[in-house]
Amino acid sequence: GQGWQVAIGSAAAPGARPAYALDARVRVLAAPVPPAAATGWRRRLDIARRQWRFGQAMAALVRAERPDVLLLNGVTLAAPVLLAAPGWAARTVVCDH
C-alpha cells in the first residue's frame, strides 16, 4: 500500500533541512521570513506583517503541494497559515518541541 504524503512547514530558506531528523519521504515546504529590521512599535508592526506574508506564502505552497498531513511547529507558525487557509485545519498537526 501507499502511505500518507506528509509535509512540514518551515520558515527557513528553501532547501534548508530542519535541525531534527526527518524521514526522506517528508517534504519540507519553505516560505522564508526575513528578520525584523525596525525597532520599537515599528518592529512589532513589521513582525505582524512578516507573519501575515509568511501565512499567505505557506498557504499557497500547501494548496499547490496538497499533502495529506501538514506539520507546523509552533502556534506562531501555524496561526497565520491557518488564517490564510482555514480549510487545512483538519489536516494540520501543530506541535511545539
C-alpha positions in Angstrom: 0.0 0.0 0.0 0.8 3.6 -0.2 1.4 5.8 2.9 0.3 9.4 3.6 2.0 12.3 1.9 3.4 14.4 4.8 4.8 17.9 4.6 6.4 20.1 7.2 6.1 23.9 7.0 9.3 25.8 7.5 10.2 29.5 7.8 13.8 28.6 6.8 15.4 29.2 3.5 14.2 26.9 0.7 16.4 23.7 0.6 17.4 24.0 4.3 16.6 20.9 6.3 15.4 21.2 9.9 17.9 20.5 12.6 16.0 17.4 13.6 15.9 14.1 11.6 13.0 13.6 9.1 12.1 10.6 7.0 13.3 11.2 3.4 9.6 11.0 2.3 8.6 14.1 4.3 8.6 17.1 2.1 9.8 20.5 3.5 7.7 23.4 2.4 9.7 26.6 2.9 8.5 30.1 3.0 11.4 32.1 4.5 10.8 35.0 6.8 13.4 37.7 6.9 14.3 39.1 10.3 12.5 42.3 11.5 14.6 45.4 10.8 12.7 48.1 12.7 12.8 48.8 16.4 10.1 49.7 19.0 6.4 49.8 17.8 7.6 49.6 14.2 9.3 46.3 14.9 6.1 44.9 16.3 4.2 46.0 13.2 7.0 44.6 11.0 6.7 41.2 12.8 2.9 41.2 12.3 3.3 42.0 8.6 6.0 39.3 8.2 3.9 36.7 9.9 0.9 37.6 7.6 3.1 37.3 4.5 4.5 34.0 5.7 1.0 32.7 6.2 0.0 33.7 2.7 3.1 32.2 1.1 2.8 28.9 3.1 -0.9 28.6 2.3 -0.1 28.9 -1.4 2.6 26.2 -1.1 0.2 23.9 0.8 -2.5 24.4 -1.8 0.0 23.6 -4.6 1.6 20.6 -2.9 -1.7 19.2 -1.3 -0.1 16.9 1.3 -2.3 14.5 3.2 -0.9 15.9 6.5 0.8 19.2 7.2 3.0 19.6 10.3 3.6 23.1 11.6 5.9 23.7 14.5 4.5 26.2 17.0 1.4 28.3 17.2 3.2 31.4 15.9 3.9 29.5 12.7 0.5 27.8 12.5 -1.8 30.7 13.2 -1.0 32.8 10.1 -1.1 29.7 7.9 -4.4 28.6 9.1 -5.9 32.1 8.9 -4.9 32.1 5.3 -6.0 28.5 4.6 -8.6 27.6 7.2 -9.7 24.6 5.2 -6.4 22.9 6.1 -7.0 22.9 9.8 -8.4 19.3 9.8 -5.2 18.0 8.1 -2.8 20.1 10.2 -0.8 19.0 13.2 0.5 21.8 15.3 3.4 20.8 17.6 5.8 22.5 19.9 9.1 21.0 20.7 
